[in-house]
Every structure is written in C-alpha cells, then in structure tokens.
Amino acid sequence: MLLLGLVTALGVMGGQIARLFKFPSVTGYIITGLFLGPSLLGLVTDPVLDDITPITDFALGLIGFSLGSELKWRFFRENWENFSLLFLGESLLTFLLVFLPTLLFSRNLALAIMLGILATASAPASVLSTLGEKNARGTFPRILTSMVALDSLFCIIIFSVMTILLKVYYFGVGQNPVIWQYLGYELGLALLVGFLMGSTSIWILNNVDQERRRQVLLVAIILISVGIPRQLNISYLLVTLIAGIMIVNLTPHYRKFFHSLHSIDTPVLVLFLTLAGARLELAALPQVGLLGLIYIAARMLGKILGSQLGASACRYLPGSCARIDPATRRYLGLALTPQAGVAVGLALLAEQELPLPDDVLVTVILGAIIFFQIIGPFLLDIALRKTDSI
C-alpha cells in the first residue's frame, strides 16, 4: 500500500512536470513509471507488477466504459456516410503498413498481427484533453472525436477476435469448425454479459435517485463487468465496451453514469499508466529498437496516408464526405497520431493471453507511446490551426 501511494503521488508530479513543458500528462506518468521500474531505480519490482493485475483490470474496465460512451448511434447514423471512407482508409492502411514490415523483420506472425491491430488505436483521453485545452470548436473536432472512438472500437473488436484465433492456433487446434465454435462461444458470451451489465446499469440509472448510492452501485457494476469475464475467460474489454454503448444509447440518464465514472477514474488511471511505464524494459530496447522504429514510422505513415486515401475515394462516390471540407480531410491523419491507454492495456492483455516473446510487445508499444505522446499533440495542434478549429 505504501508503494502504491508513492507511485500515485510521484505519477501526479511527473504529469505536472510534463505539462510545464507543454507535453500531455500521460507522457509524464509513463516516464515517471520508467524511472521507478526495474530498469532504473527498482522501486517497483517485477513481483509487484505481477501483483497489481486487479488494478490494471479495473482501469481497463473504466476505459472500456468510457470508449462506449463516445459511440452514440444517432450521431453515427446521421454522419456515417461523411467519414466512413476516411475511417476505413486510415484504419486498414495503418494495419497493413505496420503488419507487413514487422512480420518481415520479426518473423513472428502473432507479434506482427498484434502490432498491426494496436497501431489502429488512437488516444481518446489525450485528444479530448488537447481539444479542451485549445477550446477547439467546429466540424473538425466533432469528426475527430468520432474517428478516435471508431478507431478504439475497431481495435478492441479485432483484437478480441484475433486473440481468440491465435490462442486456438497456438493451442494446436487446427480444425476450422472447432475454431469457429470457440470464437462464437467467446464472442457470444461477451455480448450476453455486456448486454446484462448494460441493462442492469440502465435500471440503476432510471430508478436510483440518491447520487452516492448510485455511484456505489455503478462501481460495483464495473467490478462485476470485469470479474465475470475473468472467471469465464472472455474479453472484459469487449463486455465493458458493449455495456457502455448500451448506456449511452438506451437511457436519457447516461450522463449520470459517466459523471459517477469520472469522479473515480483519475487516480485509477494515473496509477495504471505509471505502473505501465514501469514495465518498459530498457534492457530490451537494443533488441526491439529497430522493430520499434519500424512500428512508429509505419503507424505515422498509415494514419496520414490512410486518411488521404479515404479522402481520394470520396471523389468517386457521390454523396460520400459531402459535409467534410477539404482541410478536414487533409489534416485528419495528423490529428489521429496520438496513442495512449487503450494500446497499453491491450498490449498487457496480449502478453497475458498469448505466448509472445517476453516483453517485446509491451516494450515496443510503450516506447512508441512515449514518442507519440510527445510528437502527437504538436501534430494535433497543427491540424487544429490549419482547420481553423481553435
């Protein structure tokens, strides 16, 4: 408990120092964790990192619910044709541009697939924080937040499916009917549990008026939404994402849920990201350094060229992107470069679930996130200025 208290306090201080230098707080948390971890000061040891799995799980549950809250069906129904091609272009090209060179370099199919999937995720918290700091308004910020939410949704769903398929592959089950049965079982169970948790949350929001009691019950829902999937060995990120989507779309009281969530999520996420930084293995950097550079370069290229490719496709499909001006299409890729919590959490889950090379995935992702958290906000600022959104 003493160690967790110190890590939280030092993480906050690291976040404040980062903000003094105009960097996002997330960068400060991760770098502080790096200093506290086994690679440098050794205050946080490997056994401690293994013991704090419940904190990691709870933080990822919060992230799942938060991402679900960004996926409002009415908005997507009205605007999907305006940014569908942009989303498909940047997400698919990013995956391919990361997957192919990392596969050629590492000769590890599972590692290359995971890196390709994680490259598609953006940083909802960092993007929303920067938009708030810049007081951004207009079409570009609205499209950007929707794209970030879609990127995260796409990443989590594809991650869940591919993790199941790779687990079966590594377990030596080679018959397709068995693979698809296993896939259907895990996804179907995740949908069912997510539906039950979302329905229960909606009932609480509609019927419990006392704020403190409602907050306690909703925290219990988050814990249960993580705990049941852990017992059933299914994806709790998918469960919490489904529950969050149900809450934001099926009850007018959804703001009560996210008000309760945001009143507890900051200390949990500070601790989670600082401890994630402690997992960065400096000793592994020489081995994965080139792989990390390939990942960073390919991801940047995929985000920027992919949105350009989607914008080019808009010209050949009448009605597509009709409400999106050329400046938005041109600079959207720059604004999607930040990457943070979702990729960290999924990388940690992947190393738990799959027999990947030790610490390679987490080290590459954490190293890339430090880079993208430094350079990403500057690129986002350029995009906001070029689209007159500030």
ZAFI-92781 format. One record per residue (C-alpha): residue number from 1; residue in one letter; x, y, z. Coordinates in pm, whole numbers. Layout:
N
+------+-------+--------+--------+--------+
: kemi : sevex :     px :     py :     pz :
+------+-------+--------+--------+--------+
:  NUM :     A :      X :      Y :      Z :
...
+------+-------+--------+--------+--------+
//
This chain:
390
+------+-------+--------+--------+--------+
: kemi : sevex :     px :     py :     pz :
+------+-------+--------+--------+--------+
:    1 :     M :      0 :      0 :      0 :
:    2 :     L :    292 :    233 :     76 :
:    3 :     L :    439 :    162 :   -267 :
:    4 :     L :    109 :    223 :   -448 :
:    5 :     G :     69 :    552 :   -262 :
:    6 :     L :    419 :    665 :   -358 :
:    7 :     V :    373 :    559 :   -720 :
:    8 :     T :     44 :    753 :   -744 :
:    9 :     A :    191 :   1068 :   -586 :
:   10 :     L :    507 :   1057 :   -798 :
:   11 :     G :    299 :    987 :  -1110 :
:   12 :     V :     94 :   1302 :  -1047 :
:   13 :     M :    415 :   1502 :  -1001 :
:   14 :     G :    553 :   1358 :  -1326 :
:   15 :     G :    233 :   1455 :  -1506 :
:   16 :     Q :    257 :   1813 :  -1376 :
:   17 :     I :    621 :   1841 :  -1482 :
:   18 :     A :    528 :   1717 :  -1830 :
:   19 :     R :    256 :   1983 :  -1856 :
:   20 :     L :    511 :   2254 :  -1764 :
:   21 :     F :    699 :   2153 :  -2080 :
:   22 :     K :    373 :   2153 :  -2283 :
:   23 :     F :    357 :   1771 :  -2301 :
:   24 :     P :     46 :   1567 :  -2210 :
:   25 :     S :     20 :   1440 :  -1853 :
:   26 :     V :     13 :   1082 :  -1985 :
:   27 :     T :    372 :   1122 :  -2106 :
:   28 :     G :    477 :   1228 :  -1757 :
:   29 :     Y :    304 :    929 :  -1596 :
:   30 :     I :    475 :    678 :  -1826 :
:   31 :     I :    822 :    834 :  -1796 :
:   32 :     T :    785 :    851 :  -1414 :
:   33 :     G :    695 :    481 :  -1415 :
:   34 :     L :   1003 :    409 :  -1626 :
:   35 :     F :   1226 :    572 :  -1363 :
:   36 :     L :   1052 :    384 :  -1079 :
:   37 :     G :   1058 :     45 :  -1255 :
:   38 :     P :   1309 :   -242 :  -1256 :
:   39 :     S :   1508 :    -86 :  -1541 :
:   40 :     L :   1625 :    216 :  -1335 :
:   41 :     L :   1553 :    280 :   -965 :
:   42 :     G :   1392 :    -58 :   -898 :
:   43 :     L :   1133 :     86 :   -657 :
:   44 :     V :    864 :   -107 :   -847 :
:   45 :     T :    983 :   -466 :   -892 :
:   46 :     D :    861 :   -739 :  -1125 :
:   47 :     P :    673 :   -925 :   -845 :
:   48 :     V :    487 :   -603 :   -763 :
:   49 :     L :    390 :   -560 :  -1130 :
:   50 :     D :    251 :   -914 :  -1124 :
:   51 :     D :     56 :   -845 :   -804 :
:   52 :     I :   -127 :   -533 :   -929 :
:   53 :     T :   -326 :   -714 :  -1202 :
:   54 :     P :   -662 :   -623 :  -1035 :
:   55 :     I :   -576 :   -252 :  -1063 :
:   56 :     T :   -487 :   -296 :  -1430 :
:   57 :     D :   -811 :   -485 :  -1492 :
:   58 :     F :  -1024 :   -222 :  -1317 :
:   59 :     A :   -854 :     62 :  -1508 :
:   60 :     L :   -916 :   -115 :  -1839 :
:   61 :     G :  -1280 :   -169 :  -1737 :
:   62 :     L :  -1312 :    208 :  -1687 :
:   63 :     I :  -1152 :    266 :  -2029 :
:   64 :     G :  -1399 :     24 :  -2190 :
:   65 :     F :  -1700 :    205 :  -2046 :
:   66 :     S :  -1552 :    545 :  -2143 :
:   67 :     L :  -1498 :    435 :  -2504 :
:   68 :     G :  -1852 :    304 :  -2524 :
:   69 :     S :  -1979 :    646 :  -2420 :
:   70 :     E :  -1826 :    800 :  -2735 :
:   71 :     L :  -2025 :    574 :  -2968 :
:   72 :     K :  -2364 :    744 :  -2999 :
:   73 :     W :  -2577 :    562 :  -3254 :
:   74 :     R :  -2778 :    868 :  -3358 :
:   75 :     F :  -2464 :   1066 :  -3447 :
:   76 :     F :  -2314 :    779 :  -3647 :
:   77 :     R :  -2642 :    711 :  -3827 :
:   78 :     E :  -2661 :   1074 :  -3941 :
:   79 :     N :  -2293 :   1120 :  -4023 :
:   80 :     W :  -2155 :    776 :  -4116 :
:   81 :     E :  -2152 :    845 :  -4490 :
:   82 :     N :  -1948 :   1159 :  -4425 :
:   83 :     F :  -1649 :    990 :  -4266 :
:   84 :     S :  -1684 :    616 :  -4331 :
:   85 :     L :  -1428 :    614 :  -4614 :
:   86 :     L :  -1183 :    823 :  -4411 :
:   87 :     F :  -1210 :    576 :  -4122 :
:   88 :     L :  -1174 :    268 :  -4341 :
:   89 :     G :   -878 :    419 :  -4525 :
:   90 :     E :   -674 :    517 :  -4222 :
:   91 :     S :   -753 :    208 :  -4010 :
:   92 :     L :   -696 :    -57 :  -4278 :
:   93 :     L :   -387 :    106 :  -4428 :
:   94 :     T :   -236 :    156 :  -4081 :
:   95 :     F :   -286 :   -212 :  -4003 :
:   96 :     L :   -129 :   -326 :  -4332 :
:   97 :     L :    166 :    -85 :  -4322 :
:   98 :     V :    255 :   -196 :  -3969 :
:   99 :     F :    178 :   -567 :  -4009 :
:  100 :     L :    380 :   -636 :  -4325 :
:  101 :     P :    720 :   -484 :  -4231 :
:  102 :     T :    705 :   -607 :  -3869 :
:  103 :     L :    629 :   -958 :  -3997 :
:  104 :     L :    927 :   -945 :  -4236 :
:  105 :     F :   1154 :   -815 :  -3959 :
:  106 :     S :   1041 :  -1028 :  -3661 :
:  107 :     R :    935 :  -1348 :  -3845 :
:  108 :     N :    664 :  -1380 :  -3577 :
:  109 :     L :    309 :  -1387 :  -3715 :
:  110 :     A :    131 :  -1337 :  -3381 :
:  111 :     L :    354 :  -1043 :  -3282 :
:  112 :     A :    309 :   -875 :  -3623 :
:  113 :     I :    -70 :   -917 :  -3610 :
:  114 :     M :    -87 :   -770 :  -3258 :
:  115 :     L :    132 :   -473 :  -3354 :
:  116 :     G :    -80 :   -409 :  -3663 :
:  117 :     I :   -402 :   -415 :  -3459 :
:  118 :     L :   -267 :   -197 :  -3178 :
:  119 :     A :   -140 :     58 :  -3432 :
:  120 :     T :   -500 :    138 :  -3530 :
:  121 :     A :   -591 :    265 :  -3180 :
:  122 :     S :   -565 :    635 :  -3102 :
:  123 :     A :   -566 :    815 :  -2766 :
:  124 :     P :   -918 :    929 :  -2665 :
:  125 :     A :   -805 :   1088 :  -2337 :
:  126 :     S :   -512 :   1277 :  -2494 :
:  127 :     V :   -717 :   1400 :  -2789 :
:  128 :     L :  -1010 :   1514 :  -2573 :
:  129 :     S :   -771 :   1683 :  -2328 :
:  130 :     T :   -596 :   1873 :  -2607 :
:  131 :     L :   -927 :   1979 :  -2763 :
:  132 :     G :  -1037 :   2112 :  -2423 :
:  133 :     E :   -710 :   2297 :  -2362 :
:  134 :     K :   -729 :   2458 :  -2707 :
:  135 :     N :  -1102 :   2533 :  -2673 :
:  136 :     A :  -1150 :   2368 :  -3013 :
:  137 :     R :  -1487 :   2405 :  -3185 :
:  138 :     G :  -1643 :   2317 :  -3519 :
:  139 :     T :  -1674 :   2028 :  -3760 :
:  140 :     F :  -1314 :   1907 :  -3738 :
:  141 :     P :  -1317 :   1834 :  -3360 :
:  142 :     R :  -1653 :   1653 :  -3388 :
:  143 :     I :  -1531 :   1435 :  -3673 :
:  144 :     L :  -1200 :   1377 :  -3494 :
:  145 :     T :  -1361 :   1255 :  -3168 :
:  146 :     S :  -1587 :   1020 :  -3364 :
:  147 :     M :  -1290 :    881 :  -3556 :
:  148 :     V :  -1093 :    827 :  -3234 :
:  149 :     A :  -1388 :    637 :  -3083 :
:  150 :     L :  -1427 :    429 :  -3401 :
:  151 :     D :  -1055 :    352 :  -3407 :
:  152 :     S :  -1075 :    225 :  -3050 :
:  153 :     L :  -1390 :     22 :  -3119 :
:  154 :     F :  -1233 :   -133 :  -3430 :
:  155 :     C :   -910 :   -207 :  -3241 :
:  156 :     I :  -1084 :   -374 :  -2943 :
:  157 :     I :  -1316 :   -589 :  -3156 :
:  158 :     I :  -1043 :   -705 :  -3397 :
:  159 :     F :   -809 :   -760 :  -3102 :
:  160 :     S :  -1069 :   -978 :  -2927 :
:  161 :     V :  -1134 :  -1186 :  -3240 :
:  162 :     M :   -768 :  -1229 :  -3334 :
:  163 :     T :   -665 :  -1313 :  -2978 :
:  164 :     I :   -915 :  -1598 :  -2978 :
:  165 :     L :   -798 :  -1723 :  -3318 :
:  166 :     L :   -431 :  -1700 :  -3223 :
:  167 :     K :   -493 :  -1877 :  -2891 :
:  168 :     V :   -656 :  -2163 :  -3078 :
:  169 :     Y :   -373 :  -2161 :  -3333 :
:  170 :     Y :   -106 :  -2179 :  -3062 :
:  171 :     F :   -302 :  -2444 :  -2873 :
:  172 :     G :   -271 :  -2662 :  -3182 :
:  173 :     V :   -640 :  -2680 :  -3271 :
:  174 :     G :   -634 :  -2689 :  -3650 :
:  175 :     Q :   -988 :  -2784 :  -3746 :
:  176 :     N :  -1193 :  -2487 :  -3863 :
:  177 :     P :  -1527 :  -2599 :  -3712 :
:  178 :     V :  -1366 :  -2613 :  -3367 :
:  179 :     I :  -1205 :  -2271 :  -3415 :
:  180 :     W :  -1532 :  -2109 :  -3520 :
:  181 :     Q :  -1720 :  -2277 :  -3234 :
:  182 :     Y :  -1464 :  -2142 :  -2990 :
:  183 :     L :  -1484 :  -1797 :  -3148 :
:  184 :     G :  -1864 :  -1798 :  -3142 :
:  185 :     Y :  -1867 :  -1910 :  -2780 :
:  186 :     E :  -1635 :  -1633 :  -2656 :
:  187 :     L :  -1790 :  -1351 :  -2861 :
:  188 :     G :  -2146 :  -1467 :  -2792 :
:  189 :     L :  -2079 :  -1491 :  -2420 :
:  190 :     A :  -1915 :  -1146 :  -2421 :
:  191 :     L :  -2221 :   -999 :  -2596 :
:  192 :     L :  -2454 :  -1166 :  -2347 :
:  193 :     V :  -2262 :  -1050 :  -2038 :
:  194 :     G :  -2225 :   -700 :  -2185 :
:  195 :     F :  -2600 :   -687 :  -2251 :
:  196 :     L :  -2678 :   -795 :  -1893 :
:  197 :     M :  -2436 :   -543 :  -1740 :
:  198 :     G :  -2564 :   -264 :  -1965 :
:  199 :     S :  -2928 :   -346 :  -1883 :
:  200 :     T :  -2855 :   -352 :  -1509 :
:  201 :     S :  -2674 :    -18 :  -1531 :
:  202 :     I :  -2966 :    137 :  -1716 :
:  203 :     W :  -3209 :     10 :  -1449 :
:  204 :     I :  -2992 :    166 :  -1176 :
:  205 :     L :  -2974 :    500 :  -1360 :
:  206 :     N :  -3350 :    506 :  -1413 :
:  207 :     N :  -3452 :    400 :  -1061 :
:  208 :     V :  -3188 :    503 :   -805 :
:  209 :     D :  -3210 :    873 :   -729 :
:  210 :     Q :  -2962 :    911 :   -444 :
:  211 :     E :  -2630 :   1003 :   -605 :
:  212 :     R :  -2395 :    832 :   -357 :
:  213 :     R :  -2590 :    506 :   -362 :
:  214 :     R :  -2600 :    517 :   -743 :
:  215 :     Q :  -2225 :    574 :   -755 :
:  216 :     V :  -2154 :    276 :   -529 :
:  217 :     L :  -2380 :     51 :   -739 :
:  218 :     L :  -2219 :    165 :  -1064 :
:  219 :     V :  -1869 :     97 :   -929 :
:  220 :     A :  -1996 :   -249 :   -837 :
:  221 :     I :  -2121 :   -288 :  -1196 :
:  222 :     I :  -1776 :   -203 :  -1333 :
:  223 :     L :  -1611 :   -454 :  -1099 :
:  224 :     I :  -1863 :   -725 :  -1191 :
:  225 :     S :  -1827 :   -641 :  -1563 :
:  226 :     V :  -1456 :   -717 :  -1531 :
:  227 :     G :  -1488 :  -1006 :  -1283 :
:  228 :     I :  -1740 :  -1224 :  -1467 :
:  229 :     P :  -1540 :  -1225 :  -1795 :
:  230 :     R :  -1223 :  -1304 :  -1599 :
:  231 :     Q :  -1398 :  -1607 :  -1448 :
:  232 :     L :  -1532 :  -1716 :  -1788 :
:  233 :     N :  -1200 :  -1641 :  -1967 :
:  234 :     I :  -1356 :  -1400 :  -2217 :
:  235 :     S :  -1271 :  -1039 :  -2311 :
:  236 :     Y :  -1382 :   -798 :  -2039 :
:  237 :     L :  -1285 :   -503 :  -2261 :
:  238 :     L :  -1548 :   -615 :  -2510 :
:  239 :     V :  -1802 :   -664 :  -2229 :
:  240 :     T :  -1746 :   -316 :  -2085 :
:  241 :     L :  -1748 :   -159 :  -2433 :
:  242 :     I :  -2086 :   -318 :  -2512 :
:  243 :     A :  -2227 :   -208 :  -2175 :
:  244 :     G :  -2103 :    150 :  -2233 :
:  245 :     I :  -2260 :    160 :  -2581 :
:  246 :     M :  -2594 :     42 :  -2435 :
:  247 :     I :  -2588 :    303 :  -2159 :
:  248 :     V :  -2514 :    599 :  -2385 :
:  249 :     N :  -2775 :    497 :  -2644 :
:  250 :     L :  -3065 :    349 :  -2443 :
:  251 :     T :  -3122 :    582 :  -2149 :
:  252 :     P :  -3156 :    963 :  -2129 :
:  253 :     H :  -2981 :    946 :  -1791 :
:  254 :     Y :  -2649 :    826 :  -1932 :
:  255 :     R :  -2469 :   1142 :  -1814 :
:  256 :     K :  -2527 :   1032 :  -1453 :
:  257 :     F :  -2325 :    718 :  -1518 :
:  258 :     F :  -2030 :    896 :  -1673 :
:  259 :     H :  -2040 :   1167 :  -1405 :
:  260 :     S :  -2001 :    891 :  -1145 :
:  261 :     L :  -1730 :    724 :  -1354 :
:  262 :     H :  -1525 :   1042 :  -1400 :
:  263 :     S :  -1533 :   1111 :  -1026 :
:  264 :     I :  -1323 :    797 :   -963 :
:  265 :     D :  -1128 :    731 :  -1281 :
:  266 :     T :   -845 :    987 :  -1249 :
:  267 :     P :   -650 :    828 :   -958 :
:  268 :     V :   -701 :    479 :  -1104 :
:  269 :     L :   -576 :    581 :  -1449 :
:  270 :     V :   -277 :    773 :  -1305 :
:  271 :     L :   -172 :    461 :  -1113 :
:  272 :     F :   -237 :    236 :  -1414 :
:  273 :     L :    -32 :    445 :  -1659 :
:  274 :     T :    255 :    499 :  -1414 :
:  275 :     L :    277 :    126 :  -1344 :
:  276 :     A :    254 :     61 :  -1719 :
:  277 :     G :    561 :    282 :  -1765 :
:  278 :     A :    741 :     70 :  -1505 :
:  279 :     R :    703 :   -228 :  -1739 :
:  280 :     L :    922 :    -65 :  -2003 :
:  281 :     E :   1236 :   -279 :  -2019 :
:  282 :     L :   1534 :    -64 :  -2116 :
:  283 :     A :   1748 :   -378 :  -2146 :
:  284 :     A :   1517 :   -499 :  -2423 :
:  285 :     L :   1541 :   -176 :  -2624 :
:  286 :     P :   1855 :   -273 :  -2821 :
:  287 :     Q :   1678 :   -593 :  -2931 :
:  288 :     V :   1348 :   -427 :  -3022 :
:  289 :     G :   1484 :    -82 :  -3112 :
:  290 :     L :   1465 :   -131 :  -3490 :
:  291 :     L :   1127 :   -303 :  -3456 :
:  292 :     G :   1004 :     -4 :  -3256 :
:  293 :     L :   1129 :    240 :  -3521 :
:  294 :     I :    954 :     38 :  -3792 :
:  295 :     Y :    632 :     45 :  -3589 :
:  296 :     I :    649 :    422 :  -3530 :
:  297 :     A :    728 :    509 :  -3893 :
:  298 :     A :    470 :    268 :  -4038 :
:  299 :     R :    195 :    384 :  -3798 :
:  300 :     M :    251 :    754 :  -3878 :
:  301 :     L :    253 :    678 :  -4249 :
:  302 :     G :    -62 :    468 :  -4220 :
:  303 :     K :   -260 :    734 :  -4031 :
:  304 :     I :   -159 :   1019 :  -4261 :
:  305 :     L :   -169 :    839 :  -4598 :
:  306 :     G :   -473 :    632 :  -4499 :
:  307 :     S :   -692 :    936 :  -4438 :
:  308 :     Q :   -564 :   1083 :  -4766 :
:  309 :     L :   -656 :    760 :  -4943 :
:  310 :     G :  -1004 :    769 :  -4791 :
:  311 :     A :  -1043 :   1132 :  -4897 :
:  312 :     S :   -941 :   1042 :  -5253 :
:  313 :     A :  -1203 :    766 :  -5262 :
:  314 :     C :  -1468 :   1022 :  -5165 :
:  315 :     R :  -1433 :   1183 :  -5507 :
:  316 :     Y :  -1552 :    868 :  -5682 :
:  317 :     L :  -1858 :    800 :  -5463 :
:  318 :     P :  -2125 :   1072 :  -5490 :
:  319 :     G :  -2263 :   1174 :  -5151 :
:  320 :     S :  -1968 :   1045 :  -4951 :
:  321 :     C :  -1783 :   1302 :  -4736 :
:  322 :     A :  -2025 :   1566 :  -4861 :
:  323 :     R :  -2020 :   1759 :  -4532 :
:  324 :     I :  -1646 :   1734 :  -4473 :
:  325 :     D :  -1438 :   2018 :  -4612 :
:  326 :     P :  -1103 :   1954 :  -4787 :
:  327 :     A :   -897 :   2091 :  -4494 :
:  328 :     T :  -1056 :   1838 :  -4257 :
:  329 :     R :   -977 :   1552 :  -4495 :
:  330 :     R :   -621 :   1675 :  -4541 :
:  331 :     Y :   -525 :   1711 :  -4174 :
:  332 :     L :   -728 :   1437 :  -4007 :
:  333 :     G :   -440 :   1187 :  -4023 :
:  334 :     L :   -208 :   1424 :  -3831 :
:  335 :     A :   -466 :   1457 :  -3555 :
:  336 :     L :   -500 :   1078 :  -3516 :
:  337 :     T :   -131 :   1015 :  -3437 :
:  338 :     P :   -151 :   1037 :  -3051 :
:  339 :     Q :   -166 :    696 :  -2885 :
:  340 :     A :   -200 :    601 :  -2516 :
:  341 :     G :   -407 :    398 :  -2270 :
:  342 :     V :   -603 :    160 :  -2496 :
:  343 :     A :   -288 :     35 :  -2671 :
:  344 :     V :   -107 :    -10 :  -2337 :
:  345 :     G :   -393 :   -211 :  -2190 :
:  346 :     L :   -433 :   -432 :  -2495 :
:  347 :     A :    -57 :   -493 :  -2511 :
:  348 :     L :    -60 :   -608 :  -2149 :
:  349 :     L :   -359 :   -833 :  -2218 :
:  350 :     A :   -194 :   -978 :  -2530 :
:  351 :     E :    118 :  -1077 :  -2334 :
:  352 :     Q :   -103 :  -1244 :  -2073 :
:  353 :     E :   -309 :  -1434 :  -2330 :
:  354 :     L :    -55 :  -1527 :  -2599 :
:  355 :     P :    289 :  -1695 :  -2598 :
:  356 :     L :    464 :  -1389 :  -2741 :
:  357 :     P :    838 :  -1314 :  -2696 :
:  358 :     D :    889 :  -1182 :  -2340 :
:  359 :     D :    829 :   -806 :  -2301 :
:  360 :     V :    877 :   -735 :  -2675 :
:  361 :     L :    518 :   -620 :  -2745 :
:  362 :     V :    486 :   -407 :  -2430 :
:  363 :     T :    832 :   -252 :  -2478 :
:  364 :     V :    761 :   -158 :  -2841 :
:  365 :     I :    419 :    -14 :  -2757 :
:  366 :     L :    537 :    182 :  -2450 :
:  367 :     G :    836 :    321 :  -2639 :
:  368 :     A :    613 :    421 :  -2930 :
:  369 :     I :    357 :    578 :  -2695 :
:  370 :     I :    623 :    799 :  -2535 :
:  371 :     F :    717 :    915 :  -2887 :
:  372 :     F :    357 :    968 :  -2999 :
:  373 :     Q :    264 :   1144 :  -2674 :
:  374 :     I :    548 :   1391 :  -2736 :
:  375 :     I :    502 :   1446 :  -3110 :
:  376 :     G :    127 :   1372 :  -3138 :
:  377 :     P :     -8 :   1681 :  -2955 :
:  378 :     F :    209 :   1908 :  -3171 :
:  379 :     L :     71 :   1744 :  -3487 :
:  380 :     L :   -284 :   1773 :  -3345 :
:  381 :     D :   -222 :   2143 :  -3274 :
:  382 :     I :   -110 :   2194 :  -3637 :
:  383 :     A :   -424 :   2017 :  -3760 :
:  384 :     L :   -649 :   2235 :  -3539 :
:  385 :     R :   -484 :   2554 :  -3662 :
:  386 :     K :   -496 :   2453 :  -4028 :
:  387 :     T :   -869 :   2376 :  -3999 :
:  388 :     D :   -948 :   2699 :  -3804 :
:  389 :     S :  -1082 :   2495 :  -3511 :
:  390 :     I :   -918 :   2689 :  -3226 :
+------+-------+--------+--------+--------+
//
